[in-house]
């Protein structure tokens, strides 16, 4: 695993883990937001693990792109929970910062994988 891939994995793992902490806390207070957060975290984690265990670059690219769905779900549910006063500003800010970092490193990883695929295609 390249250092870039490892960094991308770690950031996504942190986002999923912190989201899990928040949805467990929300479980009894707001089951709807908790379910939405759990769904987003599950989607994110599943796609992340598929990306790092992909057999080739094409599968890795597809899986990293799929993490965007989970990230969007997490952002949306987190905002909804904040708006309803069910999570703190600190939880929201932490998840937002992790999601923004995940987005940036994912874009870098996707660009790296695409460059590698283009280079391999011309050899």
Secondary structure, DSSP 8 states (H G I E B T S, - for coil): --HHHHHHHHHHHHHHHHHHHHHHHHTTT-HHHHHHHHHHHHHHHHHHHHHHT-SSHHHHHHHHHHHHHHHHHHHHHHHHHHHTT-S-HHHHHHHHHHHHHHHHHHHHHHHHHHHHHHHHHT-
